[in-house]
Amino acid sequence: MILVNFKAYEETWGDKAVSLAKVCKKVADKTGVKIIPVVSALDAVRIMEMVKTEVWLQDVDEVFEGAATGAISPIGAKNLGIGGTLLNHSERRKKPGTIKKMLKMWPKKFGVAVCLNSLGQAEGWAKNIKADYIAYHFRFFCCH
C-alpha cells in the first residue's frame, strides 16, 4: 500500500486534487498496488465521489465529538466514508499521551498510520499502540 500525501500546495486543492487522485487511481488500477490519496479534509468527500476511490485525511483532531468548533473528528470522518488518516505527521506532531488516548477510543474500521521519527521509535511504539500502520521517516545517506 502506498499513501500519497497531497500536502497543502495549490496543485493539490479543488479540481487539481481530483485530477491528482485520478492519476493515483489509474496507476493503482494498472499496477495492482493499492494507492490511497491522503488529502485535505476540504477535498476528501468530493474526491471519493468523483474518483470512486478510498481517501484518507492528512490529520484528525483529538476531539471525537462534542463542543469543538473547527475540529476534524475521527468519528465524523469515518461516518462520511473516509478510510483513515495519518496521525502524528512531522508537520502535525501530537504528544505521545494524546496519541495513546486517541487510539484507545479509535473508531473501528477507520484506518490509522501513526508517523514516527525513527525505526527505533517505531519498534518501541509497535508494542504499545494499536495502529493499523506505523510509518517512520528515514533518510538515505550517500558518500561520494
Order of alpha helices (4+ residues) and beta strands (2+ residues): beta-alpha-beta-alpha-beta-alpha-beta-alpha-beta-alpha-beta
